[in-house]
Amino acid sequence: MKKIIGIITTIVIMAMTYSASAVEKVAVEKITVFAAASLTNAMQDIATSYKTEHKDADIVFSFASSSILAKQIEQGAPVDIFMSADQKWMTYLIEHNIVKNKQDLLKNALVLIAPKNSQVGNVLINSNTNWQAILPKGERIAIGDPDHVPAGLYAKESLTNLGVFDKLSPQFAPASNVRDALMLVERNEAVLGIVYSTDAKVSDKVKIVGTFPANTFKSIEYPITLLNLKANDFYQYLNSPQAKAIFEKYGFIIK
C-alpha cells in the first residue's frame, strides 16, 4: 500500500510540475507590436523598462510606415498592438471592421533638418520662405513618400498650404518611412529633410533648422489600439508614468 501511495504521490507531483510549466509558457507568450517607424527608439526603451518588472516578457516589434503596417494587419498579419503615426490608417482599419476602438496617446511636431555640418542656418518657415536659397536647383530634400507615408502626408499638406508643394516636388527624395528620410540627410544624400521633431532629436548627424507652422497641417497624433487581450498588460503600461517619461524624453507630447 505504501508503495502504491508513493507512486500516486510521484504522479501528482509530476502533474503539478507540468501544469506549472504550462502556466509559465502561457505567461511568456510572445507579444507582437506593430509601430510607426518614428516610435522606434522610445518603444524599445519602454520595452526594456517593462521587462524590469516582467522578467519573462517577450515583446517583438515591427517598425515601418503606418500605411504598410495597416495593410499587413488587413491582410491578416498576427499582431497584438498597433501604434499608428496618423489617424488616417487607424480609421482605415476601423472602417474595415478590423479595429474596434482606439486611444489617442501622443502628438509630434514637423521640422526641417539639414546635415550637422551644413551651412544652412535657422529658417523661418512661412509663405515667404526663400526655398531657392536653402535648396539650390539640383539638390534634394528627403521626405516620406507624400502619397502614403504619414510624415510625407503631413509635409505635403503643410507645403501645399504654404504654396510651394508643386514647386518643390521635383526635388523630393521620397522615402518609404520617416526614418529612411532621416537617413538620407544623415548620409548627406539630401541637403534637407522633413521629419518629425522626435526623429531629428535621436540623431547626432543632423540639426533642426526650422519648424513647420502647426496651423498648416493636421495635428500629428499617434492613435494606438489593442488587438489581442493577451497584450493588455503591456498596452496599459504605455499609459504608465514610466512610459510617459520615456516618450517625453524623446520629444513626444503626451495627449
ZAMAR-428297 format. One line per field, with one value per residue: residue in one letter; x, y, z of N, C-alpha, C in turn; residue number from 1. Coordinates in nm, 2 decimals, padded with zeros to 4 digits. Example, Ala and Ser with C-alpha at 12.3 -4.5 7.8 and 13.67 -1.06 7.14 Angstrom:
# residues 2
resn = (a	s) $
nxx = (01.32	01.28) $
nyy = (-00.57	-00.22) $
nzz = (00.78	00.71) $
caxx = (01.23	01.37) $
cayy = (-00.45	-00.11) $
cazz = (00.78	00.71) $
cxx = (01.32	01.29) $
cyy = (-00.33	00.00) $
czz = (00.78	00.79) $
resi = (1	2) $
# end
This chain:
# residues 255
resn = (m	k	k	i	i	g	i	i	t	t	i	v	i	m	a	m	t	y	s	a	s	a	v	e	k	v	a	v	e	k	i	t	v	f	a	a	a	s	l	t	n	a	m	q	d	i	a	t	s	y	k	t	e	h	k	d	a	d	i	v	f	s	f	a	s	s	s	i	l	a	k	q	i	e	q	g	a	p	v	d	i	f	m	s	a	d	q	k	w	m	t	y	l	i	e	h	n	i	v	k	n	k	q	d	l	l	k	n	a	l	v	l	i	a	p	k	n	s	q	v	g	n	v	l	i	n	s	n	t	n	w	q	a	i	l	p	k	g	e	r	i	a	i	g	d	p	d	h	v	p	a	g	l	y	a	k	e	s	l	t	n	l	g	v	f	d	k	l	s	p	q	f	a	p	a	s	n	v	r	d	a	l	m	l	v	e	r	n	e	a	v	l	g	i	v	y	s	t	d	a	k	v	s	d	k	v	k	i	v	g	t	f	p	a	n	t	f	k	s	i	e	y	p	i	t	l	l	n	l	k	a	n	d	f	y	q	y	l	n	s	p	q	a	k	a	i	f	e	k	y	g	f	i	i	k) $
nxx = (00.08	00.19	00.38	00.22	00.09	00.31	00.38	00.15	00.17	00.41	00.32	00.13	00.29	00.45	00.25	00.17	00.40	00.42	00.19	00.25	00.46	00.33	00.17	00.36	00.46	00.25	00.24	00.47	00.42	00.46	00.45	00.34	00.41	00.31	00.44	00.47	00.75	00.87	00.85	01.04	01.29	01.19	00.99	01.15	01.30	01.09	01.00	01.22	01.22	00.97	01.03	01.19	01.01	00.86	01.00	01.00	00.89	00.82	00.86	00.80	00.89	00.77	00.87	00.77	00.64	00.32	00.12	00.20	00.21	-00.06	-00.18	-00.07	-00.18	-00.45	-00.44	-00.41	-00.19	-00.04	-00.08	-00.06	-00.08	-00.13	00.03	-00.01	00.11	-00.05	-00.40	-00.54	-00.47	-00.54	-00.81	-00.88	-00.86	-01.05	-01.28	-01.29	-01.37	-01.17	-01.04	-01.17	-01.17	-00.99	-00.71	-00.60	-00.28	-00.03	00.14	00.32	00.57	00.65	00.95	01.22	01.52	01.88	02.21	02.45	02.68	02.61	02.58	02.35	02.15	01.92	01.59	01.31	01.00	00.75	00.49	00.65	00.91	01.23	01.30	01.47	01.71	01.80	01.77	01.92	01.89	01.88	01.96	01.85	01.56	01.48	01.20	00.92	00.74	00.50	00.26	00.16	00.30	00.28	00.44	00.52	00.27	00.18	00.38	00.33	00.08	00.14	00.33	00.17	-00.03	00.14	00.20	00.40	00.44	00.41	00.61	00.84	00.83	00.96	01.22	01.21	01.32	01.18	01.10	01.05	00.97	00.97	01.21	01.39	01.40	01.52	01.77	01.87	01.95	02.13	02.33	02.42	02.30	02.09	02.03	01.85	01.58	01.25	01.11	00.98	00.99	01.08	01.23	01.45	01.57	01.69	01.91	02.26	02.37	02.24	02.07	01.82	01.67	01.45	01.09	00.78	00.49	00.23	-00.03	-00.05	-00.10	-00.27	-00.31	-00.05	-00.10	-00.08	-00.25	-00.34	-00.41	-00.56	-00.53	-00.54	-00.62	-00.43	-00.21	-00.27	-00.16	00.09	-00.01	-00.15	00.06	00.18	00.06	00.15	00.33	00.61	00.64	00.54	00.73	00.95	00.86	00.83	01.10	01.20	01.09	00.82	00.48	00.26	-00.08) $
nyy = (-00.12	00.13	00.15	00.19	00.43	00.59	00.59	00.71	00.97	01.06	01.08	01.27	01.49	01.52	01.59	01.83	01.98	01.98	02.12	02.37	02.44	02.46	02.68	02.88	02.89	03.00	03.25	03.37	03.42	03.54	03.88	04.08	04.38	04.63	04.92	05.26	05.39	05.61	05.58	05.41	05.42	05.51	05.32	05.09	05.15	05.16	04.90	04.78	04.89	04.79	04.52	04.50	04.48	04.27	04.00	03.78	03.87	03.87	04.07	04.16	04.37	04.54	04.77	05.03	05.22	05.36	05.31	05.08	04.89	04.89	04.78	04.53	04.43	04.43	04.23	04.01	03.97	03.85	04.03	04.21	04.47	04.78	05.08	05.38	05.65	05.84	05.95	05.86	05.59	05.43	05.49	05.38	05.10	05.07	05.14	04.92	04.72	04.59	04.69	04.79	05.00	05.29	05.47	05.79	05.87	06.02	06.32	06.51	06.71	06.88	06.91	07.09	06.96	06.95	06.83	06.79	06.94	07.13	07.45	07.58	07.79	07.90	07.87	08.05	07.93	08.00	08.14	08.31	08.21	08.17	07.93	07.87	07.97	07.80	07.55	07.47	07.45	07.12	07.00	06.78	06.72	06.53	06.33	06.17	05.94	06.12	06.02	05.82	05.77	05.87	06.09	06.21	06.28	06.47	06.66	06.72	06.84	07.07	07.20	07.25	07.42	07.63	07.70	07.60	07.33	07.21	07.34	07.25	06.97	06.84	06.81	06.63	06.36	06.09	05.87	05.55	05.55	05.76	05.74	05.65	05.88	06.05	05.92	05.96	06.23	06.22	06.08	06.27	06.26	06.40	06.75	06.87	06.78	06.66	06.58	06.42	06.60	06.44	06.24	06.38	06.45	06.21	06.17	06.24	06.34	06.52	06.85	07.06	07.30	07.44	07.49	07.36	07.56	07.50	07.54	07.48	07.22	06.91	06.81	06.62	06.31	06.02	05.74	05.45	05.09	04.80	04.48	04.22	04.06	03.93	04.10	04.30	04.39	04.51	04.70	04.87	04.95	05.14	05.37	05.44	05.62	05.57	05.50	05.73	05.91	05.83	05.86	06.14	06.21	06.16	06.36	06.35	06.46	06.43	06.33) $
nzz = (00.00	00.08	-00.11	-00.34	-00.27	-00.27	-00.54	-00.65	-00.53	-00.65	-00.92	-00.89	-00.82	-01.04	-01.23	-01.13	-01.16	-01.43	-01.50	-01.38	-01.54	-01.78	-01.73	-01.70	-01.96	-02.09	-01.97	-02.07	-02.33	-02.66	-02.74	-03.00	-03.15	-03.37	-03.49	-03.58	-03.76	-03.65	-03.38	-03.29	-03.12	-02.87	-02.81	-02.79	-02.57	-02.38	-02.38	-02.27	-02.01	-01.92	-01.91	-01.68	-01.48	-01.56	-01.60	-01.77	-02.01	-02.35	-02.61	-02.93	-03.20	-03.49	-03.70	-03.92	-04.20	-04.12	-04.30	-04.44	-04.23	-04.15	-04.38	-04.38	-04.15	-04.23	-04.41	-04.25	-04.08	-03.79	-03.50	-03.19	-03.08	-03.22	-03.33	-03.47	-03.68	-03.76	-03.79	-04.01	-04.10	-03.89	-03.87	-04.12	-04.06	-03.87	-04.01	-04.18	-04.02	-03.87	-03.65	-03.34	-03.15	-03.04	-02.89	-02.84	-02.80	-02.82	-02.94	-03.21	-03.37	-03.68	-03.86	-04.03	-04.14	-04.16	-04.27	-04.00	-04.04	-04.22	-04.40	-04.38	-04.20	-03.93	-04.03	-04.11	-04.15	-04.36	-04.57	-04.72	-04.73	-04.87	-05.06	-05.26	-05.19	-04.98	-05.09	-05.34	-05.70	-05.84	-05.61	-05.33	-05.13	-04.86	-04.79	-04.64	-04.84	-05.01	-05.09	-04.93	-04.68	-04.35	-04.24	-04.47	-04.58	-04.40	-04.45	-04.72	-04.70	-04.54	-04.70	-04.93	-04.83	-04.78	-05.02	-05.19	-05.26	-05.52	-05.65	-05.52	-05.54	-05.76	-05.66	-05.46	-05.25	-05.21	-04.94	-04.79	-04.53	-04.24	-04.10	-04.29	-04.45	-04.27	-04.26	-04.52	-04.51	-04.30	-04.43	-04.60	-04.85	-04.91	-04.90	-04.74	-04.52	-04.43	-04.13	-03.83	-03.52	-03.32	-03.45	-03.55	-03.31	-03.22	-03.36	-03.40	-03.62	-03.77	-03.78	-03.65	-03.85	-03.89	-03.81	-03.90	-03.94	-03.71	-03.79	-04.05	-04.11	-04.03	-03.69	-03.56	-03.46	-03.26	-03.26	-03.08	-03.06	-02.91	-03.01	-02.92	-02.63	-02.47	-02.47	-02.30	-02.06	-02.13	-02.30	-02.13	-01.98	-02.15	-02.08	-01.84	-01.58	-01.61	-01.88	-02.01	-01.93	-02.08	-02.34	-02.34	-02.31	-02.56	-02.70	-02.76	-02.73	-02.47	-02.49) $
caxx = (00.00	00.28	00.44	00.11	00.07	00.43	00.37	00.05	00.23	00.50	00.25	00.07	00.39	00.49	00.14	00.17	00.51	00.39	00.09	00.32	00.54	00.24	00.12	00.47	00.47	00.14	00.28	00.58	00.37	00.51	00.36	00.38	00.37	00.34	00.45	00.53	00.90	00.92	00.84	01.14	01.37	01.10	00.93	01.25	01.33	00.98	01.00	01.33	01.17	00.87	01.09	01.25	00.90	00.81	01.13	00.99	00.82	00.88	00.80	00.86	00.84	00.78	00.86	00.76	00.54	00.19	00.04	00.24	00.16	-00.21	-00.21	-00.03	-00.29	-00.57	-00.41	-00.41	-00.07	-00.06	-00.03	-00.14	-00.09	-00.09	00.05	00.00	00.17	-00.16	-00.54	-00.59	-00.46	-00.62	-00.95	-00.90	-00.88	-01.18	-01.39	-01.29	-01.41	-01.06	-01.01	-01.30	-01.16	-00.85	-00.68	-00.50	-00.18	00.08	00.15	00.45	00.59	00.71	01.06	01.31	01.65	02.00	02.33	02.51	02.79	02.55	02.59	02.21	02.12	01.78	01.50	01.17	00.92	00.62	00.46	00.76	01.04	01.31	01.34	01.58	01.84	01.84	01.76	01.96	01.85	01.96	01.98	01.73	01.50	01.43	01.06	00.84	00.66	00.38	00.13	00.11	00.37	00.22	00.52	00.51	00.14	00.18	00.47	00.26	-00.03	00.20	00.39	00.06	-00.08	00.24	00.20	00.53	00.45	00.43	00.74	00.95	00.82	01.06	01.34	01.19	01.38	01.08	01.14	00.95	00.92	01.03	01.35	01.47	01.42	01.63	01.90	01.92	02.01	02.25	02.44	02.45	02.24	01.99	02.08	01.74	01.48	01.13	01.08	00.92	01.09	01.14	01.33	01.57	01.64	01.76	02.03	02.37	02.43	02.15	02.03	01.69	01.69	01.32	00.98	00.67	00.38	00.13	-00.16	-00.05	-00.12	-00.35	-00.23	00.02	-00.14	-00.05	-00.35	-00.30	-00.52	-00.53	-00.60	-00.54	-00.62	-00.31	-00.11	-00.33	-00.07	00.19	-00.09	-00.18	00.19	00.21	00.00	00.21	00.43	00.74	00.64	00.52	00.86	01.03	00.80	00.87	01.24	01.23	01.02	00.67	00.39	00.15	-00.21) $
cayy = (00.00	00.24	00.16	00.25	00.57	00.66	00.61	00.81	01.09	01.10	01.11	01.40	01.60	01.54	01.66	01.97	02.04	02.00	02.22	02.50	02.47	02.51	02.82	02.97	02.91	03.09	03.38	03.43	03.42	03.65	04.00	04.14	04.52	04.70	05.06	05.36	05.39	05.72	05.53	05.30	05.44	05.52	05.19	04.99	05.18	05.13	04.76	04.74	04.93	04.69	04.39	04.51	04.44	04.15	03.95	03.69	03.93	03.86	04.17	04.17	04.49	04.55	04.92	05.06	05.32	05.32	05.26	04.94	04.81	04.88	04.69	04.40	04.39	04.40	04.10	03.90	03.96	03.84	04.15	04.23	04.61	04.86	05.22	05.45	05.78	05.93	05.90	05.80	05.45	05.37	05.50	05.28	04.97	05.08	05.13	04.79	04.63	04.51	04.75	04.83	05.13	05.34	05.57	05.89	05.87	06.11	06.42	06.53	06.83	06.86	07.00	07.08	06.93	06.95	06.76	06.87	07.04	07.22	07.59	07.63	07.84	07.89	07.91	08.08	07.87	08.06	08.16	08.39	08.15	08.17	07.79	07.86	08.00	07.69	07.43	07.51	07.36	07.00	06.94	06.70	06.73	06.40	06.34	06.04	05.94	06.20	05.96	05.72	05.78	05.98	06.21	06.27	06.34	06.60	06.76	06.76	06.93	07.19	07.27	07.29	07.54	07.74	07.74	07.56	07.19	07.18	07.39	07.17	06.83	06.78	06.79	06.54	06.23	06.02	05.76	05.45	05.58	05.88	05.71	05.64	06.01	06.10	05.85	06.03	06.35	06.18	06.04	06.38	06.23	06.51	06.86	06.90	06.67	06.69	06.46	06.46	06.65	06.33	06.17	06.47	06.45	06.09	06.17	06.34	06.37	06.63	06.95	07.12	07.43	07.51	07.41	07.40	07.61	07.40	07.57	07.45	07.07	06.85	06.78	06.49	06.24	05.88	05.66	05.31	05.00	04.67	04.38	04.09	04.08	03.88	04.20	04.41	04.45	04.60	04.81	04.96	05.01	05.25	05.49	05.45	05.73	05.53	05.50	05.87	05.98	05.79	05.93	06.28	06.22	06.16	06.47	06.33	06.53	06.34	06.38) $
cazz = (00.00	00.09	-00.24	-00.43	-00.23	-00.32	-00.69	-00.67	-00.49	-00.76	-01.04	-00.86	-00.82	-01.18	-01.29	-01.08	-01.22	-01.57	-01.50	-01.35	-01.66	-01.89	-01.70	-01.72	-02.10	-02.13	-01.92	-02.15	-02.47	-02.74	-02.77	-03.12	-03.16	-03.50	-03.45	-03.67	-03.75	-03.57	-03.24	-03.27	-03.00	-02.75	-02.78	-02.75	-02.43	-02.30	-02.36	-02.17	-01.88	-01.89	-01.87	-01.55	-01.39	-01.61	-01.64	-01.88	-02.12	-02.49	-02.69	-03.06	-03.27	-03.64	-03.72	-04.06	-04.22	-04.07	-04.41	-04.47	-04.12	-04.16	-04.49	-04.33	-04.05	-04.31	-04.48	-04.16	-04.01	-03.64	-03.42	-03.07	-03.06	-03.34	-03.30	-03.59	-03.67	-03.80	-03.77	-04.13	-04.12	-03.78	-03.92	-04.22	-04.00	-03.80	-04.12	-04.24	-03.91	-03.82	-03.52	-03.28	-03.09	-03.04	-02.79	-02.89	-02.70	-02.84	-03.05	-03.25	-03.45	-03.81	-03.87	-04.14	-04.09	-04.25	-04.21	-03.89	-04.08	-04.32	-04.38	-04.37	-04.06	-03.89	-04.14	-04.06	-04.25	-04.38	-04.71	-04.78	-04.72	-04.99	-05.07	-05.36	-05.12	-04.90	-05.16	-05.48	-05.81	-05.85	-05.47	-05.30	-05.00	-04.82	-04.74	-04.65	-04.96	-04.98	-05.13	-04.83	-04.55	-04.27	-04.23	-04.60	-04.60	-04.32	-04.52	-04.84	-04.65	-04.50	-04.82	-05.01	-04.77	-04.79	-05.17	-05.26	-05.29	-05.67	-05.69	-05.46	-05.56	-05.85	-05.59	-05.35	-05.25	-05.13	-04.87	-04.76	-04.40	-04.19	-04.06	-04.41	-04.49	-04.18	-04.30	-04.64	-04.46	-04.22	-04.52	-04.70	-04.98	-04.93	-04.83	-04.64	-04.50	-04.35	-04.05	-03.71	-03.43	-03.24	-03.53	-03.55	-03.18	-03.19	-03.44	-03.38	-03.75	-03.83	-03.69	-03.68	-03.89	-03.90	-03.77	-03.99	-03.86	-03.68	-03.85	-04.19	-04.13	-03.93	-03.57	-03.57	-03.35	-03.26	-03.20	-03.06	-03.04	-02.86	-03.10	-02.86	-02.49	-02.41	-02.46	-02.23	-01.95	-02.19	-02.36	-02.02	-01.94	-02.23	-02.02	-01.71	-01.56	-01.66	-02.03	-02.05	-01.91	-02.19	-02.46	-02.33	-02.33	-02.70	-02.76	-02.79	-02.64	-02.42	-02.51) $
cxx = (00.09	00.35	00.34	00.10	00.19	00.43	00.27	00.10	00.33	00.43	00.18	00.17	00.43	00.38	00.14	00.28	00.49	00.29	00.15	00.40	00.45	00.19	00.23	00.48	00.37	00.18	00.39	00.54	00.42	00.41	00.42	00.32	00.41	00.33	00.52	00.68	00.95	00.91	00.95	01.22	01.29	01.04	01.03	01.29	01.22	00.97	01.11	01.28	01.06	00.92	01.16	01.14	00.84	00.92	01.11	00.92	00.89	00.81	00.87	00.80	00.86	00.76	00.86	00.66	00.40	00.10	00.07	00.20	00.01	-00.25	-00.18	-00.13	-00.41	-00.56	-00.40	-00.29	-00.10	00.00	-00.12	-00.17	-00.05	-00.08	00.08	00.05	00.06	-00.30	-00.59	-00.59	-00.53	-00.77	-00.98	-00.93	-01.02	-01.30	-01.40	-01.32	-01.30	-01.02	-01.15	-01.29	-01.01	-00.84	-00.58	-00.40	-00.08	00.06	00.29	00.45	00.66	00.83	01.14	01.45	01.76	02.11	02.39	02.61	02.74	02.57	02.45	02.19	01.97	01.69	01.36	01.08	00.78	00.60	00.57	00.90	01.11	01.37	01.46	01.71	01.89	01.83	01.79	01.91	01.94	01.99	01.84	01.69	01.43	01.29	01.00	00.75	00.52	00.25	00.08	00.18	00.32	00.31	00.52	00.38	00.12	00.26	00.40	00.15	00.03	00.25	00.28	00.00	00.01	00.26	00.33	00.54	00.48	00.57	00.86	00.95	00.92	01.20	01.33	01.27	01.29	01.14	01.03	00.89	01.01	01.18	01.44	01.49	01.53	01.76	01.96	02.00	02.14	02.37	02.48	02.40	02.13	02.04	01.97	01.65	01.36	01.10	01.01	01.03	01.16	01.25	01.46	01.65	01.71	01.89	02.13	02.43	02.35	02.12	01.90	01.71	01.56	01.21	00.86	00.55	00.27	-00.01	-00.16	-00.08	-00.20	-00.25	-00.17	-00.01	-00.11	-00.16	-00.30	-00.42	-00.47	-00.60	-00.61	-00.52	-00.50	-00.20	-00.16	-00.24	00.03	00.11	-00.11	-00.05	00.23	00.15	00.06	00.31	00.57	00.74	00.62	00.65	00.95	00.99	00.84	01.02	01.28	01.15	00.88	00.60	00.28	00.02	-00.29) $
cyy = (00.13	00.27	00.23	00.40	00.65	00.69	00.72	00.95	01.15	01.15	01.25	01.52	01.63	01.62	01.80	02.05	02.08	02.12	02.36	02.54	02.53	02.65	02.92	03.00	03.01	03.24	03.45	03.43	03.55	03.76	04.07	04.28	04.58	04.85	05.14	05.37	05.50	05.69	05.44	05.31	05.44	05.39	05.08	05.02	05.14	04.98	04.71	04.77	04.83	04.56	04.39	04.46	04.31	04.07	03.86	03.74	03.91	03.95	04.19	04.29	04.47	04.70	04.94	05.18	05.27	05.26	05.11	04.85	04.79	04.78	04.55	04.34	04.35	04.26	03.98	03.88	03.95	03.95	04.17	04.38	04.68	05.01	05.29	05.59	05.89	05.86	05.82	05.65	05.37	05.37	05.40	05.14	04.96	05.07	05.00	04.68	04.54	04.56	04.81	04.97	05.16	05.44	05.66	05.91	05.99	06.22	06.45	06.66	06.79	06.96	06.98	07.06	06.94	06.88	06.85	06.97	07.13	07.37	07.66	07.67	07.82	07.94	07.93	08.03	07.93	08.07	08.24	08.33	08.14	08.03	07.78	07.88	07.88	07.55	07.46	07.40	07.24	06.93	06.87	06.73	06.60	06.42	06.20	06.05	06.01	06.14	05.86	05.73	05.90	06.11	06.29	06.34	06.47	06.70	06.81	06.87	07.07	07.27	07.32	07.42	07.66	07.78	07.70	07.41	07.16	07.23	07.31	07.02	06.77	06.75	06.70	06.41	06.15	05.89	05.67	05.47	05.70	05.86	05.70	05.79	06.08	06.04	05.92	06.16	06.32	06.14	06.15	06.35	06.32	06.63	06.91	06.78	06.72	06.57	06.51	06.51	06.54	06.25	06.25	06.46	06.32	06.08	06.28	06.38	06.48	06.73	07.01	07.26	07.51	07.42	07.46	07.45	07.51	07.42	07.54	07.30	07.02	06.81	06.63	06.41	06.09	05.80	05.51	05.22	04.87	04.57	04.24	04.11	04.03	03.99	04.32	04.47	04.55	04.72	04.91	05.02	05.13	05.38	05.52	05.57	05.70	05.55	05.65	05.95	05.95	05.86	06.08	06.31	06.23	06.27	06.46	06.42	06.44	06.40	06.39) $
czz = (00.00	-00.05	-00.34	-00.40	-00.28	-00.47	-00.72	-00.64	-00.60	-00.88	-01.02	-00.87	-00.96	-01.26	-01.25	-01.14	-01.36	-01.59	-01.48	-01.47	-01.77	-01.86	-01.73	-01.87	-02.15	-02.09	-02.00	-02.30	-02.54	-02.76	-02.90	-03.14	-03.30	-03.46	-03.56	-03.65	-03.66	-03.42	-03.20	-03.14	-02.87	-02.71	-02.74	-02.60	-02.33	-02.27	-02.26	-02.03	-01.83	-01.84	-01.74	-01.44	-01.44	-01.68	-01.76	-02.00	-02.25	-02.58	-02.82	-03.14	-03.42	-03.66	-03.87	-04.07	-04.17	-04.18	-04.44	-04.36	-04.12	-04.27	-04.45	-04.23	-04.12	-04.37	-04.38	-04.08	-03.86	-03.56	-03.30	-03.04	-03.18	-03.30	-03.43	-03.57	-03.72	-03.78	-03.89	-04.14	-04.00	-03.82	-04.03	-04.17	-03.93	-03.90	-04.19	-04.13	-03.86	-03.68	-03.47	-03.22	-03.08	-02.92	-02.85	-02.78	-02.70	-02.95	-03.09	-03.33	-03.58	-03.83	-04.00	-04.08	-04.20	-04.19	-04.10	-03.93	-04.19	-04.29	-04.36	-04.22	-04.03	-04.00	-04.08	-04.18	-04.25	-04.53	-04.79	-04.78	-04.86	-05.00	-05.16	-05.29	-05.03	-04.97	-05.31	-05.58	-05.82	-05.72	-05.43	-05.15	-04.97	-04.75	-04.74	-04.77	-04.94	-05.02	-05.02	-04.69	-04.47	-04.26	-04.36	-04.63	-04.52	-04.39	-04.64	-04.80	-04.62	-04.62	-04.92	-04.96	-04.77	-04.93	-05.24	-05.29	-05.43	-05.71	-05.64	-05.50	-05.65	-05.78	-05.47	-05.37	-05.16	-05.07	-04.82	-04.61	-04.35	-04.15	-04.18	-04.47	-04.40	-04.23	-04.43	-04.61	-04.39	-04.31	-04.62	-04.84	-05.01	-04.85	-04.72	-04.62	-04.41	-04.27	-03.92	-03.61	-03.35	-03.31	-03.53	-03.42	-03.14	-03.27	-03.41	-03.51	-03.83	-03.73	-03.74	-03.73	-03.90	-03.85	-03.85	-03.90	-03.84	-03.74	-04.00	-04.22	-04.01	-03.81	-03.59	-03.45	-03.37	-03.19	-03.19	-03.04	-02.99	-02.94	-03.03	-02.71	-02.41	-02.39	-02.37	-02.12	-02.01	-02.25	-02.25	-01.97	-02.02	-02.18	-01.88	-01.70	-01.62	-01.81	-02.07	-02.03	-02.03	-02.32	-02.46	-02.35	-02.47	-02.77	-02.79	-02.69	-02.60	-02.44	-02.38) $
resi = (1	2	3	4	5	6	7	8	9	10	11	12	13	14	15	16	17	18	19	20	21	22	23	24	25	26	27	28	29	30	31	32	33	34	35	36	37	38	39	40	41	42	43	44	45	46	47	48	49	50	51	52	53	54	55	56	57	58	59	60	61	62	63	64	65	66	67	68	69	70	71	72	73	74	75	76	77	78	79	80	81	82	83	84	85	86	87	88	89	90	91	92	93	94	95	96	97	98	99	100	101	102	103	104	105	106	107	108	109	110	111	112	113	114	115	116	117	118	119	120	121	122	123	124	125	126	127	128	129	130	131	132	133	134	135	136	137	138	139	140	141	142	143	144	145	146	147	148	149	150	151	152	153	154	155	156	157	158	159	160	161	162	163	164	165	166	167	168	169	170	171	172	173	174	175	176	177	178	179	180	181	182	183	184	185	186	187	188	189	190	191	192	193	194	195	196	197	198	199	200	201	202	203	204	205	206	207	208	209	210	211	212	213	214	215	216	217	218	219	220	221	222	223	224	225	226	227	228	229	230	231	232	233	234	235	236	237	238	239	240	241	242	243	244	245	246	247	248	249	250	251	252	253	254	255) $
# end
